[in-house]
């Protein structure tokens, strides 16, 4: 198989750059040819690298349906997903973060992930592992905040 440089009739750059270009070329060839990619070294248990699970059914069903007011319709309020303007007195689903969406837009979204498409406010999930991850993340943030506060208090 020809190298990237032979295919494009050019000179190689730095060794690190050459290696990166060859890896990308090999990846492109693999994907183009429909071959399987070995992802053995990738850790899919790390929630920082994965899409959050779907929102809990009870959380989705509890989203209120509100009527679009004449004032909101006159201002051209749009559904952030489909970008269509809401009509006066049209029903819209209201997220806890106060963002409004068409039911047909937000419900499929929440069936895939648990967060608002605009601000990423998260709804509860039925995945206990993910819920525990969220609690641990909050604890880590609180611990970091306390350490920063203590560090700042020592030097003021």
N, C-alpha and C positions, 0 to 999 in steps of 0.2 A: 504494500500500500504506500502510495506517495505521501511525502510529508506536506505540511501546509505550504512551506516555502517553495517546494518543487512544483506544487499545483499552481501557485500564484506567481512563480518566477520572480522571487524577491529574496533579499538577504535577511538572515535572522538577526534579531536584536540581542538584548541581554539574555543570559541563560534562564533566569526566572521568567522573563517575558516569553521566551520560546516555549518553555514547559507549559505555561498557562495557555498559550495559543494552541498547542498540540492537544492538550486535554480538552479544550473547548471544541476543537475540530473533531476529535474522537467521539465526544458526547453527541455532537450534531449528526455524525455519521450513524451512530448507534440508534438514535431516535428516528432518523430518516429511514433506516433499514428495518425498523420495527423490532429490533432485538431487545431482549430483557436487560435491565440495568441492575447490577448487584448493589443493593443499598444496605448491605450487612453492617457497615460501620455507622449508619445513621441511627440515632436513638430517638424513636418515636414516642417514648414515654415522657419526654420533656414537654410540658404544656406550653412553654415559651415558644416552641417550634411548631406547634400544631394549632389548628383551628379549634376554638372552643366548641363544646358539644351543643346540640340544639337546646333551646329554651324548654323549661318544664311545661308540660301541657297545661297544668293548672295556672301557671303564670300567664301563658298566652290567652287562655280563656278568660282570665280576669282583666285583660286590657279593656278599658272602657271604649265604647263607641260614642263619639261626640258629634254634634251637628256643627258644620262650618257656619260661622256667623256671616251676616251680610258684610260686616266690616272686613273680615278676613278674606272673603271672596273678592271684595272691591280692591283690596291691596294686592291681589294676584298670588295668594298663598298657593304653593305648589307641593305636590307629593315629592319628597326628595329622591324617591326611587325611580318613578316613571317620568318625573318632571312635568306632569300634566297639572293644570290649575284645578283646584277644588271648586266645585259649583256651590252656590249658596244653598244651605240646608242639606248638603250632602253629608253622609256618614263617613267619619274618618276614625281610625284606631289611634288612640292616644297612648304613647309610651310613658313610663314613669318619669322620663326626662322631659316630658311635655312636647316632644316632637309628634307631629301628625303624619299619618300614612294612609293610603288606600288599603283596605283589608287584603285585596288581591296582591298587593305589593309586599306588605310586611309579614304576612303569615307564612309564605314560602321561605322568606329570609330567616325567620325565627325557627323554621323547621330544619335549618342547616346550622345556624349558630345563634348564640344567646344574646347578642349585643345589638344596640341601636346602630343602624348603618351610618348615622351622622356623628354621634359623640362617643360611641362604644360603651355607653352605659349598659351594664350587664344585668340580665334577668336571671333568676335561679334556674338551675338545670336539675335533671334527674340523675346525673352522673356523680356519685358520691366521691369518686377519686378527684374529679375536677373541683368539687365544692371544697374538699380538704386542701387542694392546691391553692385555691383562692384565700382560704383562712391563713395558710402558711405564708402566702405572699404578703398579706396585710401585717402579720406578725413581724416579718422581716423588715418591712417598711417602717413600722413603729420602732423597732430596735435601732435601725439606722438613724431615724429622726432623734431618738433619745441620745445616741452616741454623738451626733452632731451638736445637739444642745449642750451636752456635757463638755465637749471639746471647746465650744464657743464660750461657755461659762468659765472655763479654766483660764482663758486668756483675756477676759474683760475686766 
